[in-house]
Amino acid sequence: MLEVRDLVVRYGTATALDEVSLDVGPGEMVALVGANGAGKSTLVNTLSGIVRPSAGVVRLDGRLAQVPEGRQLFASLTVETNLRLGAWGLARARRDPARIYALFPDLVALRGRPAGSLSGGQQQMVAVGRALMADPDLLAVDELSLGLAPMVVRDLAEHLTQLNRERGLAVLLIEQETTLAFSLCSRAYVLEAGRVVASGPSASLREDPAVVSAYLGGLPG
Ligand SMILES: Nc1ncnc2c1ncn2[C@@H]1O[C@H](COP(=O)(O)OP(=O)(O)OP(=O)(O)O)[C@@H](O)[C@H]1O
C-alpha cells in the first residue's frame, strides 16, 4: 500500500531524513516512533506532498489522508464546515458528514460550534473525522496523543482500531508515546536523527534493550 525507499529530505544544509525506508501493507497498523526532531513530521509531510524529498521514492497505492500534528483546524469555522473541508474536491454525495457523526456521535451536538471552542480531545476527533471524510485507504496520524488526557487518547485509539478491524483502514501512527504506539500497532519503526535505527514487530521491539532504555523508560512494555 505504502512503500518508502531511501528517502532523503534536507532543509538547507540540514538533513532531516537520511535514506529512510518503510512499508505499510493493506489493512496494517504501523507505528513510527522517535523523539522530538527525529524527523517524524517531515516523513508524513513528504508522503502528503507538503515537503519535497531530495532523493528516494514514495509509492502509494490508494488514497492517503493525514491528521496533521496540532490538528490544524480552522478555529473560527464550525465543526461541520471543518469536516466538509476534508472532502473538498470530492463528488457532492461524498461531502455529507453523516458517516462521521455515526462514527463520532459526540460531534453531533457540537456540529454548529466553532472548532476553536472545543476541548483538545474533541478537536482531535474533528481532525480525525475530517481526514476520514476523504475516504482514505491509509490514514497517517501525526501525534494522536499530543496534549490529551489518557482516557481521551484511549477512546480515539479505540476508534482507529475499530476502523482498521472493520473497514480495513491502514494506519501509520506517528507517536512520541512509544508504549501507546506499540500497543496499537503490530509493527513499528524507530526513527533517530533522521534514520531508522530499529524496526520489526512491536512485540520484539518491546524486548529490545536499546529501545527499552531509550523509549520505554527502561521498563519492558
Ligand atoms: N521547515 C524547516 N526548516 C528547517 N528545518 C526544519 C524544518 N522542519 C523541520 N526541521 C528540522 O528537521 C528535523 C526533523 O523535524 P521534524 O519536525 O520532522 O521532527 P519530529 O520527529 O516530527 O519532531 P516533533 O516530534 O518535535 O514534531 C529537526 O531537526 C527540525 O528542526
The ligand as a Tripos MOL2 file, in Angstrom:
@<TRIPOS>MOLECULE
LIG
   31    33     1     0     0
SMALL
NO_CHARGES

@<TRIPOS>ATOM
      1 N1         10.8650   23.8800    7.7530 N.pl3     1 LIG1
      2 C1         12.0150   23.5010    8.3330 C.ar      1 LIG1
      3 N2         13.1560   24.1770    8.1040 N.ar      1 LIG1
      4 C2         14.3160   23.7920    8.6750 C.ar      1 LIG1
      5 N3         14.4440   22.7260    9.4970 N.ar      1 LIG1
      6 C3         13.3330   22.0200    9.7570 C.ar      1 LIG1
      7 C4         12.0540   22.3680    9.1990 C.ar      1 LIG1
      8 N4         11.1400   21.4680    9.6450 N.ar      1 LIG1
      9 C5         11.8150   20.6160   10.4450 C.ar      1 LIG1
     10 N5         13.1290   20.9390   10.5100 N.ar      1 LIG1
     11 C6         14.1630   20.2140   11.2570 C.3       1 LIG1
     12 O1         14.1760   18.8660   10.7790 O.3       1 LIG1
     13 C7         14.3610   17.9520   11.8420 C.3       1 LIG1
     14 C8         13.1610   16.9840   11.8930 C.3       1 LIG1
     15 O2         11.9820   17.7050   12.2840 O.3       1 LIG1
     16 P1         10.5500   17.0370   12.3880 P.3       1 LIG1
     17 O3          9.5850   18.1150   12.7190 O.co2     1 LIG1
     18 O4         10.2990   16.2210   11.1810 O.co2     1 LIG1
     19 O5         10.7530   16.0690   13.6240 O.3       1 LIG1
     20 P2          9.6730   15.3210   14.5120 P.3       1 LIG1
     21 O6         10.2280   13.9900   14.7860 O.co2     1 LIG1
     22 O7          8.3490   15.4000   13.8630 O.co2     1 LIG1
     23 O8          9.6890   16.1960   15.8250 O.3       1 LIG1
     24 P3          8.4640   16.6020   16.7840 P.3       1 LIG1
     25 O9          8.0550   15.3360   17.4580 O.co2     1 LIG1
     26 O10         9.0960   17.5900   17.7040 O.co2     1 LIG1
     27 O11         7.4040   17.1980   15.9170 O.co2     1 LIG1
     28 C9         14.5110   18.7910   13.1010 C.3       1 LIG1
     29 O12        15.8770   18.9450   13.3470 O.3       1 LIG1
     30 C10        13.8740   20.1170   12.7500 C.3       1 LIG1
     31 O13        14.4510   21.1780   13.4530 O.3       1 LIG1
@<TRIPOS>BOND
     1     1     2 1
     2     2     3 ar
     3     2     7 ar
     4     3     4 ar
     5     4     5 ar
     6     5     6 ar
     7     6     7 ar
     8     6    10 ar
     9     7     8 ar
    10     8     9 ar
    11     9    10 ar
    12    10    11 1
    13    11    12 1
    14    11    30 1
    15    12    13 1
    16    13    14 1
    17    13    28 1
    18    14    15 1
    19    15    16 1
    20    16    17 2
    21    16    18 1
    22    16    19 1
    23    19    20 1
    24    20    21 2
    25    20    22 1
    26    20    23 1
    27    23    24 1
    28    24    25 2
    29    24    26 1
    30    24    27 1
    31    28    29 1
    32    28    30 1
    33    30    31 1
@<TRIPOS>SUBSTRUCTURE
     1 LIG1         1 GROUP 0 **** ****
